[in-house]
Amino acid sequence: MTQTRETDVIVIGGGTGGYATALRAAALGLEVVLAERDKVGGTCLHRGCIPSKAMLHAAELVDGTAEARERWGVKASVESVDWQALVATRDDIVSRNHRGVVGRLAHARVEVLSGGARLTGKRSVRVEGHGEVTARRGVVLATGSRPRTLPGLAPDGRRVVTSDDALFAPGLPRSVLVLGGGAIGVEYASFHRSMGAAVVLVEAAERLVPLEDADVSRHLTRGLKKRGIEVQTGARLLETAVLEDGVRATVRTARGETRTVEAERLLVAVGREPVTDGLGLAGAGLSTDARGHVAPADLSRLETAVPGIHVVGDLLPPPSLGLAHASFAEGMVVAEALAGLPTRPVDYAAVPRVTYSSPQTASVGLGEEEARARGFEVDVNTMPLTAVAKGMVHAQGGMVKIVAERGGRVLGVHLVGPHVSEMIAESQLIVGWDAEPADVAAHIHPHPTLSEAVGEAFLTLAGRGLHQQ
């Protein structure tokens, strides 16, 4: 039975940005309806961040066993990987997180409507099976993104897969060709290598993770090659053929050579695109840009050119980062705007960026080239992680790189190495609070830790170098 009714806020899409908006708006006393056609939690929870990091943890355990045997004299080996058991553990983690989100929304009295939704006006939404809902305060678009594909390369979920379905492809392949050297491609290349697959990683740009500092790319590439991953940057996929037992691809290398790569599986990780089809944007007076994003007219409120319609998450164009933790912040900004509170733009420069491969990368703020391009005179210090004792214990290489305005604040911090995803939060505060190197150098880092390398690098920049001159 359908109905027409009214509420304060309507959120279309229950991923990280959507449910964050709903929870914050409800906490501020607003009545909220959240429409989701699949499961709350979105891509991050069900097909992206959480399941992939669960499996990367399993990969880390496999790598640790090899290190124990080869480096530490611990006579251990991996007999086999029980794929079904691994999948069951991954799915249990996802399921428990999903139940948590569902319970949190229910406790906050957010009404969740299951069904696709489309705009029928500037403040009205029709939800499949539930009729029309109008919003007194506003509508929030949070429909997320999906993997981009390439013309003539249709994913089949078996031989040719995207990042969304790679986790659910049958079993572990013996060889993988990964197309795309951004964070997603690098993570999947790392996972499959840990699980014993032969991996070729192809990236069209001149370096991996091309949006990161060049030294991050260099150290990451070195680490991946050391693990036996073949990295081809500045390379182009010319053609592919799907075979009975795999794929055959023709690749033009950076040197202009043509080579053939055969693998059991081709993983396409060439980025993501916003999902707006069927959303009814035109009827509400909205349009998308050339890449399918819905641009806000007011960054401090993430409100579009149509008053009362806001946008969060992967629908946003740059400077938004398309990261789950940025979506949380965007959702809170929009909820507070709808509640009539003063807001300010999300500081995207202070949002950490992490690649959960082995080695990991973690960055916040500007890279060296970007800082110089923006006209800054900079002081730069790079310190290898192996310059501190804990880095020698791990023996995985890596570095700390700091980019600071000459005589002024820290512009960026860039890390490569083991567990650096757990080290970047400190640097987020350093960059976000405009700290100067001397401010950080005044604080003591614990010894022996990997984080000690961050402290030592700042000591050197502040002119108080101890172990690094």
C-alpha positions in Angstrom: 0.0 0.0 0.0 1.5 3.3 -1.1 1.1 6.6 0.7 2.1 10.3 0.5 3.5 11.8 3.7 6.0 14.4 5.0 9.2 14.3 7.0 12.1 16.7 7.8 14.9 15.0 5.8 14.9 12.4 3.0 18.2 10.7 2.4 18.6 8.7 -0.9 21.3 6.1 -0.4 22.4 4.3 2.8 26.1 4.0 2.3 28.6 5.8 4.6 27.7 9.3 3.5 23.9 8.6 3.6 23.7 6.9 6.9 26.1 9.3 8.5 23.8 12.1 7.4 20.7 10.3 8.7 22.3 9.5 12.1 23.6 13.1 12.7 20.3 14.6 11.5 18.3 12.4 13.9 20.6 13.2 16.8 19.8 16.9 16.1 16.1 16.2 16.5 15.1 15.9 12.9 12.7 13.3 11.5 14.6 11.3 8.9 13.6 8.9 6.2 16.4 6.9 4.5 15.7 5.1 1.2 18.1 2.3 0.2 17.5 -0.1 -2.6 20.0 -2.7 -1.4 21.6 -2.9 2.1 22.5 0.0 4.4 26.3 0.3 4.6 26.7 0.6 0.8 29.7 -0.4 -1.2 32.2 0.2 1.6 30.6 -2.2 4.0 29.4 -4.9 1.5 31.7 -4.9 -1.5 34.6 -2.6 -0.7 36.5 -1.3 2.4 35.4 -3.8 5.0 35.5 -7.1 3.1 38.7 -6.2 1.2 40.5 -5.2 4.4 39.4 -8.4 6.1 40.9 -10.4 3.3 44.1 -8.3 3.3 44.5 -9.2 6.9 44.3 -12.8 6.0 47.0 -12.1 3.4 49.1 -10.5 6.0 48.9 -13.7 8.1 50.1 -15.7 5.1 53.0 -13.3 4.6 53.9 -13.4 8.3 54.2 -17.2 8.2 56.6 -16.9 5.3 58.7 -14.3 7.2 58.7 -16.4 10.3 60.1 -19.3 8.4 62.6 -17.5 6.2 63.8 -14.8 8.5 63.2 -15.8 12.1 63.8 -19.5 12.1 60.2 -20.4 13.0 59.7 -23.6 11.1 56.1 -22.9 9.9 54.4 -23.1 6.6 51.0 -22.5 5.0 49.7 -25.9 4.1 46.8 -24.4 2.1 44.2 -21.7 2.2 40.7 -22.9 2.9 38.9 -20.4 0.7 35.5 -21.2 2.1 36.6 -20.7 5.6 38.3 -17.4 4.7 35.1 -16.2 3.0 33.0 -17.3 6.0 35.1 -15.2 8.3 35.0 -12.2 6.0 31.3 -12.5 5.6 30.8 -12.8 9.4 32.7 -9.5 9.9 30.6 -7.8 7.2 27.4 -9.2 8.7 28.2 -8.1 12.2 29.0 -4.6 11.0 25.8 -4.5 9.0 23.7 -5.5 12.0 25.4 -2.8 13.9 24.5 -0.1 11.4 20.9 -1.4 11.1 20.6 -1.3 14.9 22.1 2.1 15.2 19.7 3.5 12.7 16.7 1.9 14.5 17.9 3.2 17.8 18.2 6.7 16.3 14.6 6.4 15.0 15.6 6.8 11.4 13.0 5.2 9.2 14.6 3.0 6.6 12.6 2.3 3.4 13.7 -0.5 1.2 13.5 0.4 -2.4 14.8 2.5 -5.2 14.1 6.2 -5.0 13.9 9.1 -7.5 13.3 12.8 -7.2 9.8 13.9 -8.2 10.4 17.5 -7.3 12.7 19.8 -5.4 11.6 18.5 -2.0 9.8 15.2 -3.0 10.9 11.7 -3.5 9.1 8.6 -4.7 10.3 5.3 -3.1 9.4 2.0 -4.8 6.7 0.3 -2.8 6.3 3.2 -0.3 4.8 6.1 -2.3 5.9 9.7 -2.2 7.6 11.4 0.6 8.1 15.2 0.8 10.8 16.9 2.9 10.3 20.0 5.0 14.0 20.7 5.4 15.7 19.0 2.4 16.7 16.0 0.3 20.2 14.4 0.5 21.6 12.6 -2.5 24.0 9.8 -1.5 23.7 7.1 -4.1 27.4 6.3 -4.3 29.4 4.9 -7.2 30.2 1.8 -9.2 33.3 0.5 -10.9 34.2 2.0 -14.2 34.6 -0.4 -17.1 36.3 -0.2 -20.4 34.6 -0.3 -23.8 34.5 -3.8 -25.2 35.6 -5.3 -21.9 32.5 -6.6 -20.2 33.0 -8.1 -16.7 31.6 -11.6 -16.4 32.3 -12.2 -12.7 34.6 -15.1 -13.5 37.4 -14.3 -15.9 36.9 -10.6 -16.1 36.0 -9.0 -12.8 35.7 -5.5 -11.3 36.6 -4.6 -7.7 33.0 -4.9 -6.7 32.8 -8.6 -7.6 36.5 -9.6 -7.3 35.9 -10.6 -3.7 33.1 -12.9 -4.7 34.7 -14.6 -7.7 35.1 -18.3 -7.3 38.3 -19.4 -5.5 41.8 -18.2 -5.8 43.4 -17.8 -9.2 46.9 -18.9 -9.9 47.6 -15.8 -12.0 46.0 -12.3 -12.2 46.4 -9.3 -14.5 45.4 -6.2 -12.6 44.5 -3.2 -14.8 44.8 0.0 -12.8 47.5 1.1 -10.4 45.4 3.2 -8.0 44.7 2.2 -4.4 42.2 -0.5 -5.4 44.3 -2.1 -8.0 47.4 -2.1 -5.8 45.5 -3.6 -2.9 44.1 -6.5 -5.1 47.5 -7.1 -6.7 49.0 -7.3 -3.2 46.3 -9.7 -1.9 46.6 -12.1 -4.8 50.4 -12.1 -4.6 50.2 -13.0 -0.9 47.9 -15.9 -1.8 50.4 -17.3 -4.2 49.2 -15.9 -7.5 51.5 -14.6 -10.3 50.5 -10.9 -10.6 51.0 -8.4 -13.4 50.0 -4.9 -12.5 49.4 -2.5 -15.4 49.0 1.3 -15.0 48.6 3.8 -17.8 50.1 6.7 -15.8 53.8 7.0 -15.4 53.7 5.7 -11.8 51.5 3.8 -9.4 49.1 5.7 -7.1 49.7 8.8 -9.4 47.8 11.2 -7.1 50.3 10.6 -4.3 53.8 12.1 -3.8 56.3 10.7 -6.3 58.5 9.3 -3.5 55.4 7.4 -2.2 55.0 5.8 -5.7 58.7 5.0 -5.9 58.9 3.2 -2.5 55.6 1.4 -3.1 56.7 0.2 -6.5 60.0 -1.0 -5.1 58.2 -2.9 -2.3 55.7 -4.6 -4.7 58.5 -5.6 -7.1 60.5 -7.0 -4.2 57.5 -9.3 -3.5 57.5 -10.6 -7.1 54.8 -8.5 -8.6 55.5 -7.4 -12.1 54.7 -3.7 -12.4 54.2 -2.0 -15.8 53.6 1.7 -15.6 53.1 4.0 -18.6 51.5 1.0 -20.2 48.3 0.5 -22.3 46.0 -2.4 -22.7 45.5 -2.8 -26.4 43.1 -5.7 -26.7 41.9 -8.7 -24.7 40.5 -12.1 -25.4 38.5 -14.2 -22.9 39.5 -17.8 -23.1 38.0 -21.0 -21.7 40.6 -21.0 -18.9 41.5 -17.4 -18.6 42.3 -14.2 -20.5 44.9 -13.1 -23.0 45.8 -9.4 -23.1 48.0 -7.4 -25.4 49.9 -4.6 -23.6 52.0 -1.8 -25.0 54.8 -1.1 -22.5 56.3 2.3 -21.7 59.1 1.5 -24.1 56.7 1.0 -26.9 57.1 -2.8 -26.9 54.1 -5.0 -27.4 53.8 -8.1 -25.2 51.1 -10.7 -24.5 50.0 -11.5 -20.9 48.0 -14.5 -20.1 46.2 -14.9 -16.7 43.4 -16.8 -15.2 41.7 -13.6 -14.2 41.7 -10.0 -15.4 40.7 -7.5 -12.6 39.6 -4.1 -13.9 40.3 -1.4 -11.4 40.3 1.8 -13.5 38.3 4.0 -11.1 34.7 4.4 -10.1 31.8 6.5 -11.6 28.8 8.1 -9.8 25.5 6.3 -9.8 22.7 8.8 -10.9 20.7 6.8 -13.4 17.0 6.7 -12.5 17.5 9.4 -9.8 15.4 11.9 -11.6 17.9 14.8 -11.5 16.5 16.7 -14.5 13.0 16.8 -13.1 14.4 18.5 -10.0 16.4 21.0 -12.0 19.8 19.3 -11.6 22.4 18.0 -14.0 25.7 16.2 -13.8 29.2 17.3 -14.9 31.2 15.6 -17.7 32.2 12.8 -15.3 28.7 12.3 -13.8 29.2 14.1 -10.6 26.6 16.4 -9.0 28.4 19.6 -8.1 27.5 21.6 -5.0 27.0 25.4 -5.3 27.9 25.9 -1.7 30.8 23.9 -0.3 30.2 24.9 3.3 26.7 23.2 3.1 27.2 20.8 0.2 24.0 22.2 -1.2 23.4 22.2 -4.9 22.1 25.0 -7.1 18.6 23.8 -6.2 18.0 25.0 -2.6 17.2 22.2 -0.3 19.0 19.5 -2.3 22.3 18.4 -0.8 24.9 15.9 -2.0 27.5 13.7 -0.2 29.9 10.9 -0.9 31.0 9.6 -4.3 28.5 11.9 -6.2 30.6 14.9 -5.3 33.4 16.0 -7.7 36.9 16.9 -6.5 38.1 18.2 -4.1 36.0 15.5 -2.5 38.1 12.4 -2.3 35.6 9.6 -2.8 36.7 8.0 0.5 34.4 6.6 3.1 35.8 8.6 6.0 35.4 11.8 4.0 31.8 10.8 3.4 31.2 10.6 7.1 32.4 14.1 7.5 30.3 15.3 4.5 27.2 13.7 6.0 27.7 15.5 9.3 28.1 18.8 7.5 24.9 18.4 5.6 22.9 17.2 8.6 24.0 20.2 10.6 23.2 22.6 7.7 19.7 21.0 7.5 19.3 21.6 11.3 20.1 25.2 10.9 23.6 25.1 12.5 26.6 27.0 11.2 28.8 24.9 9.0 32.2 25.1 7.2 33.6 23.1 4.3 35.3 19.8 4.9 39.1 20.3 4.9 40.0 17.8 2.3 43.7 18.6 2.5 43.6 17.2 6.1 41.8 13.9 5.1 44.1 10.9 5.2 44.6 8.7 2.2 45.6 5.1 2.7 46.5 2.1 0.5 46.2 -1.1 2.4 48.7 -3.1 0.4 52.0 -4.6 1.5 53.7 -2.3 1.9 51.0 0.2 2.9 51.0 3.9 2.0 49.4 6.6 4.1 49.4 10.4 3.3 47.8 13.6 4.3 48.2 17.0 2.8 50.3 18.1 -0.2 53.0 16.2 -1.9 56.3 17.9 -2.8 55.5 18.5 -6.4 52.0 19.8 -5.6 53.3 22.2 -3.0 55.8 23.6 -5.3 53.2 23.9 -8.1 51.1 26.0 -5.7 53.9 28.4 -5.2 55.2 27.3 -1.9 58.9 27.4 -1.0 59.4 24.1 0.8 61.6 22.3 3.2 61.5 18.5 2.7 62.9 15.7 4.8 62.8 12.0 4.0 63.8 9.4 6.5 63.8 5.6 5.8 61.9 3.5 8.3 64.9 1.2 8.5 66.8 4.1 10.2 65.0 3.3 13.4 65.2 0.0 15.3 61.6 -1.0 14.9 61.9 -0.5 11.1 64.9 -2.9 11.2 62.7 -5.5 13.0 60.1 -5.3 10.3 62.7 -5.1 7.5 60.1 -4.1 4.9 61.7 -0.8 3.9 59.5 2.3 3.6 59.9 5.9 4.6 58.6 9.0 6.2 58.5 12.2 4.1 57.6 15.6 5.4 56.8 18.6 3.2 56.8 21.9 5.1 56.5 25.5 4.1 59.9 27.2 4.5 59.8 28.8 7.9 56.2 27.8 8.4 53.6 25.1 8.7 53.6 21.5 7.7 52.0 21.0 4.3 52.0 17.2 4.0 53.2 14.0 5.6 53.7 10.8 3.5 54.4 7.3 4.8 55.2 4.0 3.2 55.8 0.8 5.1 54.2 -1.7 7.5 51.2 -0.6 9.5 51.5 3.0 8.4 47.7 3.2 8.1 47.7 3.1 11.9 50.3 5.9 12.1 48.7 8.6 9.9 46.2 10.0 12.4 48.9 12.0 14.2 49.8 13.6 10.9 46.2 14.4 10.2 46.2 16.6 13.3 49.6 18.1 12.4 48.4 19.2 9.0 44.9 20.1 10.0 46.0 22.3 12.9 48.7 24.0 10.8 51.5 22.9 13.1 55.1 23.8 12.4 57.9 21.2 12.5 59.2 22.7 15.8 55.7 22.2 17.4 55.9 18.4 16.6 59.6 18.1 17.5 58.7 19.3 21.0 56.7 16.1 21.7 58.3 12.7 22.4 57.5 9.6 20.4 57.8 6.2 22.0 60.9 4.1 21.5 61.1 1.7 19.9 58.2 2.2 17.4 57.8 2.9 13.8 56.2 6.2 14.8 59.6 7.2 16.2 60.7 7.7 12.6 58.0 10.4 12.3 59.3 12.2 15.4 62.9 11.9 14.2 62.0 13.4 10.8 60.4 16.4 12.5 63.4 16.8 14.9 65.7 17.1 11.8 63.4 19.6 10.1 63.3 21.7 13.3 67.1 21.8 13.4 67.4 19.4 16.4 68.3 16.2 14.5 69.4 13.4 16.8 69.8 10.2 14.8 69.4 11.8 11.4 71.6 14.7 10.3 
